[in-house]
Amino acid sequence: MTDLITPQVAHADDGHHQEEHHGATGILKWMTSTDHKVIGLSYTVTSVVMLIIGGLFAEIIRAQLASPNGTIVSLAQYNELFTMHGSVMIYLFAGPFAFGGLANIIVPMQIGAPDMAFPRLNALSYWLYLMGSLTMLMGFFTAGGAANFGWVAYAPLSNSINTPGAGADLWIGGLLLTGFSAIFTGVNLTATIFYLRAPGMTMFRMPIFTWNMLVTAILILLAFPVLTAGLIMLYCDRHFGTHIYSVAGGGVPVLWQHIFWFWGHPEVYILALPFFGIATEIIAVFSKKPVFGYKSMVFATLTIGALSLGVWAHHMFTTGVVLLPFFSIMSLLIAVPTGIKIFNWIGTMWRGELWFSTAMLMALGFLFTFLIGGLTGVYLASPPLDFFTHDTYFVVAHFHSIVMALVLAGMGGLYYWGPKFTGYMLNEKFGKIQFWFLFIGTQVFTFPQYLLGLDGMPRRIPIYPHSPQWKSLNDWSTFGAILVGVSMIVFVVNVGYSWKRYPAGDNPWDAQTLEWFTTSPPPHHNFYRLPQIRSERPTWDYNHPEHRSLAHGAGGTGTHHEPPLANAIVGMLEHDQDHDA
Amino acid sequence: MRVEAKILLGLGAFFGIMCAVYWNWSLENAGGVMMFAGMLLCFLPGSYYYWWSRRMKARPEDDPQATQSEGAGVVGSFPGSSIFPFTLGMGAFFVVLALVFGIWFLVPGLGLAAWAVLGATAEGRRGGHV
C-alpha cells in the first residue's frame, strides 16, 4: 500500500531540457509545447469556441424558423448556415472536444503514463485540427460563400456544376486536415494505452473512460481513412474530370453515401463513446461506489464498437438499393449493449451516497436525454418507420437529443476534470443555473421537433406552409434553443467569474481513479509518485484502505454480478491476462 | 499483451464474419470491400501482438500483482518542446490551400513541410528530443 516510487523519464540532455520546459512562456510555449496537458487544453478551448460558433449558427436558424416566412437570412445563406452548423458541431466540436481535448489530458493520467506515446505527433494533431477548422470557416469570406450542400455533401449535389466555388473546396480541404488530425490522435491513444500503462494497471483495471477511448481510437483508425479517401475522390470529381460519383461517366452517386456513412456511423460512436465514459466516471464518483458491472460495461463498449461498423446503410434505407433486413437487425442489436450501459449507470447509483454536484446533474441530464434519443433511434432502425420519418424533423430531433446529451456529459466532464487540469474549481451555483437552462432548453427544443417530424415537416427548409400548429411548435423549439444559448452564456460567465478564484486541491471530489492521485494541475510528466494498483480505482484504495475495492477475478462473491455472456467472454480474456503474469 | 491481441483479433474475426454474411447476402461491393479492409486492419496489429505475446516475458503492466518498483527505470524517451509540429501543420495547411486557391501555395506549403521534416530529424539526431 505504501509502495510509492517516482517514475523516471529519460532526458538525454537535462540542462537544455529543463531550460526549454521552464523557459518558454506565453504564445511560444503554446506553439512549441509537446506536453499532452497543454495540447489537450488547447484542443478543449478551441473546440468550445467551435461549439459557440456552431451554436450561433443554430440560433440564427431557429430565429429564421420562428415564423413561417422568416426573412432573417436569404435562402442561400440558410443553406450555408445549416451546412456549417452541422459541420462545425460534428467535425470541429464534438469529436475533437472528446478525443483531442479531455481524452488527451485525462487518458495518460488515468493509466499512470508520463505523456502520450508520440508527443510531437500529438502536437501536429492539434495544429492540423486548428488549421482545418480555420480552412472550413474561411468559406464564409469567399465570394461564393461557405459550403452549402449539407454536412453530408451527397453526390451529385456536391459536384462542380451544382456547387461551384471555393467554399465547397475549403470544406473538403478542412475536412482532410481534421481527418488526418483525428487519425494521428487515434494512433497516439492506442499506442499510449497499449504501451504506457503503469505497473499493475492491467487492461481490466483501466477506468471505463480509458476503455471507451481505446475503442474510440480503434474506431477512428477504421473509419476516418475511408472518409479521407472519399473526400479525395470527391475532389477529383470536382476538378480533375473523374466520374467516380457521377452517372454521366459511368460512376455511382450512391457510392458516396456508402463511403460517407461507412465513416459516418462509426463516427456517431466515436462521438458518443467518450461521453459515455465521462458519464460513467462522474456517476461512480458522485455515488461513492465502484462502477456497477465493470466487465459488462467493457463488454458493452466493445460490442458497440464492433456493431457500429455494420450499420452504416440505415441512413440510406430510402435509397432503395440497400439490404434492409441486414442493416435493420444490426441497428436494433446496438440497443442491447446500450441498454446494458444504461442499466449499469442506474446500478451504480442504486443505494449509493449521491452527491448532486453540477457534474453529477449534468451526467443525470445526459442519462435522461440520451435515453430519449436512443429510444427514438430504435424506431428509426425499423425500415417501415424510417420510410415514414426519413428526412423529417423527427430525425433532426432524434440526433439532437443524442448530441445535446453529449453536450451535457461534456459540460459535466469540464466541471469534473476542470479542477484537475486547471487547478481551480468552477462556481457550483452558476454551474447549477447552467445545468437547468441547458437541460430544460434541450427538452423544449427537441420535443416539438419530434411532433413536427411526425406531422411531416421536412428538414433543411427555410420557410414552411402557414399552419397554426407548425408555427407554435416551431416557436417552442426556438424558445428552447434560446434557453440553450443562455446556458452557454452562463458557462462563459462562470469561467470568467471563477478564474483562479477557488483553488481545487489534489482530490476535491474524493474520486477513485489515478488522475486524482497527482497534484492539480499535474507537474510535467504527471506524477511525482504512484500508488500500488490493485483494482480499477487505485486512488480510492489508497485513501480508504478500510474500504478497499475487491479485485476482479480474485474469486469470492464480489459486488459484481455480470450477465453470463459478458462474463464468459471477459472471463476468457482475463484468463489470458493471468496466464501472461 | 495478450489481452490487447485478443481484442484486436476478436474485432477482426467479427468483421470477417460480417463481411462474409453481408457480401453473400447483399451482393453490394463497396460495403463488402470496406469491411474486408477493416478485418485486415484489425488482424495486422492483432496477429503481431499475439505473436509477440507468446514469446515475450509479461510486462509489469500485464501483471496483476506488480509493484511500482518493477516499473522503475526508463519509461520512455519523450521529446522536449519543439516548433516542428507547428511548422509541419502550417505546411499541410498551405498544401490544402493550394487545392483551392492556386498551385503556387505549394511553394510555401512543401517548403515548410520539408523544413519541418529536416528540422525534426536534425533535432532528433542532436539527442534528447526523440
Boltz contact constraints between the chains, C-beta under 6 A:
constraints:
  - contact:
      token1: [A, 3]
      token2: [B, 67]
      max_distance: 6.0
  - contact:
      token1: [A, 3]
      token2: [B, 68]
      max_distance: 6.0
  - contact:
      token1: [A, 5]
      token2: [B, 68]
      max_distance: 6.0
  - contact:
      token1: [A, 5]
      token2: [B, 69]
      max_distance: 6.0
  - contact:
      token1: [A, 7]
      token2: [B, 75]
      max_distance: 6.0
  - contact:
      token1: [A, 9]
      token2: [B, 75]
      max_distance: 6.0
  - contact:
      token1: [A, 9]
      token2: [B, 78]
      max_distance: 6.0
  - contact:
      token1: [A, 10]
      token2: [B, 74]
      max_distance: 6.0
  - contact:
      token1: [A, 10]
      token2: [B, 77]
      max_distance: 6.0
  - contact:
      token1: [A, 12]
      token2: [B, 127]
      max_distance: 6.0
  - contact:
      token1: [A, 12]
      token2: [B, 128]
      max_distance: 6.0
  - contact:
      token1: [A, 13]
      token2: [B, 128]
      max_distance: 6.0
  - contact:
      token1: [A, 17]
      token2: [B, 80]
      max_distance: 6.0
  - contact:
      token1: [A, 20]
      token2: [B, 80]
      max_distance: 6.0
  - contact:
      token1: [A, 20]
      token2: [B, 81]
      max_distance: 6.0
  - contact:
      token1: [A, 24]
      token2: [B, 81]
      max_distance: 6.0
  - contact:
      token1: [A, 31]
      token2: [B, 86]
      max_distance: 6.0
  - contact:
      token1: [A, 32]
      token2: [B, 81]
      max_distance: 6.0
  - contact:
      token1: [A, 32]
      token2: [B, 83]
      max_distance: 6.0
  - contact:
      token1: [A, 33]
      token2: [B, 81]
      max_distance: 6.0
  - contact:
      token1: [A, 34]
      token2: [B, 79]
      max_distance: 6.0
  - contact:
      token1: [A, 34]
      token2: [B, 81]
      max_distance: 6.0
  - contact:
      token1: [A, 34]
      token2: [B, 82]
      max_distance: 6.0
  - contact:
      token1: [A, 114]
      token2: [B, 75]
      max_distance: 6.0
  - contact:
      token1: [A, 115]
      token2: [B, 78]
      max_distance: 6.0
  - contact:
      token1: [A, 119]
      token2: [B, 78]
      max_distance: 6.0
  - contact:
      token1: [A, 119]
      token2: [B, 79]
      max_distance: 6.0
  - contact:
      token1: [A, 120]
      token2: [B, 79]
      max_distance: 6.0
  - contact:
      token1: [A, 120]
      token2: [B, 82]
      max_distance: 6.0
  - contact:
      token1: [A, 120]
      token2: [B, 85]
      max_distance: 6.0
  - contact:
      token1: [A, 123]
      token2: [B, 85]
      max_distance: 6.0
  - contact:
      token1: [A, 124]
      token2: [B, 85]
      max_distance: 6.0
  - contact:
      token1: [A, 124]
      token2: [B, 88]
      max_distance: 6.0
  - contact:
      token1: [A, 124]
      token2: [B, 89]
      max_distance: 6.0
  - contact:
      token1: [A, 127]
      token2: [B, 85]
      max_distance: 6.0
  - contact:
      token1: [A, 127]
      token2: [B, 86]
      max_distance: 6.0
  - contact:
      token1: [A, 127]
      token2: [B, 89]
      max_distance: 6.0
  - contact:
      token1: [A, 128]
      token2: [B, 89]
      max_distance: 6.0
  - contact:
      token1: [A, 131]
      token2: [B, 89]
      max_distance: 6.0
  - contact:
      token1: [A, 131]
      token2: [B, 93]
      max_distance: 6.0
  - contact:
      token1: [A, 135]
      token2: [B, 96]
      max_distance: 6.0
  - contact:
      token1: [A, 166]
      token2: [B, 100]
      max_distance: 6.0
  - contact:
      token1: [A, 169]
      token2: [B, 100]
      max_distance: 6.0
  - contact:
      token1: [A, 170]
      token2: [B, 100]
      max_distance: 6.0
  - contact:
      token1: [A, 173]
      token2: [B, 96]
      max_distance: 6.0
  - contact:
      token1: [A, 173]
      token2: [B, 99]
      max_distance: 6.0
  - contact:
      token1: [A, 173]
      token2: [B, 100]
      max_distance: 6.0
  - contact:
      token1: [A, 177]
      token2: [B, 96]
      max_distance: 6.0
  - contact:
      token1: [A, 194]
      token2: [B, 4]
      max_distance: 6.0
  - contact:
      token1: [A, 197]
      token2: [B, 61]
      max_distance: 6.0
  - contact:
      token1: [A, 199]
      token2: [B, 60]
      max_distance: 6.0
  - contact:
      token1: [A, 199]
      token2: [B, 61]
      max_distance: 6.0
  - contact:
      token1: [A, 199]
      token2: [B, 66]
      max_distance: 6.0
  - contact:
      token1: [A, 199]
      token2: [B, 68]
      max_distance: 6.0
  - contact:
      token1: [A, 199]
      token2: [B, 70]
      max_distance: 6.0
  - contact:
      token1: [A, 199]
      token2: [B, 71]
      max_distance: 6.0
  - contact:
      token1: [A, 200]
      token2: [B, 66]
      max_distance: 6.0
  - contact:
      token1: [A, 201]
      token2: [B, 61]
      max_distance: 6.0
  - contact:
      token1: [A, 202]
      token2: [B, 62]
      max_distance: 6.0
  - contact:
      token1: [A, 202]
      token2: [B, 64]
      max_distance: 6.0
  - contact:
      token1: [A, 203]
      token2: [B, 3]
      max_distance: 6.0
  - contact:
      token1: [A, 222]
      token2: [B, 38]
      max_distance: 6.0
  - contact:
      token1: [A, 222]
      token2: [B, 41]
      max_distance: 6.0
  - contact:
      token1: [A, 255]
      token2: [B, 30]
      max_distance: 6.0
  - contact:
      token1: [A, 258]
      token2: [B, 30]
      max_distance: 6.0
  - contact:
      token1: [A, 258]
      token2: [B, 31]
      max_distance: 6.0
  - contact:
      token1: [A, 262]
      token2: [B, 34]
      max_distance: 6.0
  - contact:
      token1: [A, 306]
      token2: [B, 11]
      max_distance: 6.0
  - contact:
      token1: [A, 306]
      token2: [B, 14]
      max_distance: 6.0
  - contact:
      token1: [A, 309]
      token2: [B, 38]
      max_distance: 6.0
  - contact:
      token1: [A, 310]
      token2: [B, 18]
      max_distance: 6.0
  - contact:
      token1: [A, 323]
      token2: [B, 26]
      max_distance: 6.0
  - contact:
      token1: [A, 530]
      token2: [B, 68]
      max_distance: 6.0
  - contact:
      token1: [A, 573]
      token2: [B, 3]
      max_distance: 6.0
  - contact:
      token1: [A, 573]
      token2: [B, 6]
      max_distance: 6.0
  - contact:
      token1: [A, 576]
      token2: [B, 2]
      max_distance: 6.0
  - contact:
      token1: [A, 576]
      token2: [B, 3]
      max_distance: 6.0
  - contact:
      token1: [A, 577]
      token2: [B, 3]
      max_distance: 6.0
  - contact:
      token1: [A, 580]
      token2: [B, 2]
      max_distance: 6.0
  - contact:
      token1: [A, 580]
      token2: [B, 58]
      max_distance: 6.0
  - contact:
      token1: [A, 580]
      token2: [B, 62]
      max_distance: 6.0
  - contact:
      token1: [A, 581]
      token2: [B, 58]
      max_distance: 6.0
  - contact:
      token1: [A, 581]
      token2: [B, 63]
      max_distance: 6.0
  - contact:
      token1: [A, 581]
      token2: [B, 64]
      max_distance: 6.0
